Amino acid sequence: MPTPTLPDFTLSDQFGHTHDRAALRGRPCVVVAAGRAGAARLGPWTEALTRALRSAAPPPPAGVPAIVPVLAISGVPRLLHGTIARRLPRDPAAWVALDWGGAFRALLDGSDGACAVLLFDPHGRLRRRVVVDALDDGLIAELVGALAAFGAPAAGDAAGDAAGDVSGAGPGDEPGDAAR
């Protein structure tokens, strides 16, 4: 089975700013994605991972990862888009990319209630997917450690990033598998 990759996306946030995959090329990326019912976990997980990555010493060898919060809300009538965008945080530092078209839906396994942390290596390959619920400091430290592995060459990997899934858990992780 081929390794899932970071979707080719161009998404706007609640402030009308555009975020796209092209801006992330060559950098590791953390996507915190949630469906409608998982939206309440999006902000806390994004903030906690941002704090943990900023305080990580030393920073990951492949560079400080981009963190992209995504609200996966495909299927919502266009008439409601503005209403939903206005309900999101008004602080520009708390932007959320709005996935109206479903680019990230498959990575959530179609679950509207899921909130998932997705780690992508600098080549855009999915290396870890964890369905999350309540904040877990141990899991946050584990994810930051997994990102650090992206800069360490693995045996037989000429690209220089970690080969294979850094967790031993794959894109099919279910709640409770890797998230404890």
Helices and strands as residue ranges (DSSP letters): E 10-13, E 18-20, G 21-24, E 29-34, G 36-38, H 39-55, E 66-72, G 78-80, H 81-86, G 92-94, E 97-99, G 105-108, E 115-120, E 126-131, H 137-148, G 149-151
